[in-house]
Amino acid sequence: QVQLVESGGGLVQPGGSLRLSCAVSARTFSNYKIGWFRQAPGKEREFVAGISWIGSSTYYADSVKGRFTVSRDNAANTVYLQMNSLKVEDTAVYYCAAKNGGSYLGRYADWGQGTQVTVSS
């Protein structure tokens, strides 16, 4: 089982930036993928970005390409989501999740508790 704890959410103005962190703890990470998801009020949860624990593979939803960057610090067991040029429609609860192998989409087994991101003037 993987434990994930998100942090870094908050209130930011449109056009601003925010960096989310996901602290990950597990017995082994070798084949894991870490995904970032978000869920806005009244909407379904959607995939935002993902990164492999080993190697340089990343994957982004079209809606955030060029604005969001996912990265990791293996020594700190932490995955980051740098969000730039934020829009009002990026407002949501953001979650990180983990899965063992497979594609970036599909079912993730373990989830964090979420962190609120609000983009508003």
Secondary structure by P-SEA (a helix, b strand, c coil): cbbbbbcbbbbbcccbbbbbbbbbbcccccbbbbbbbbbccccccccccccccccbbbbbcccccccbbbbbcccccbbbbbbccccccccccccccccccccccccccccccbbbbbbcc
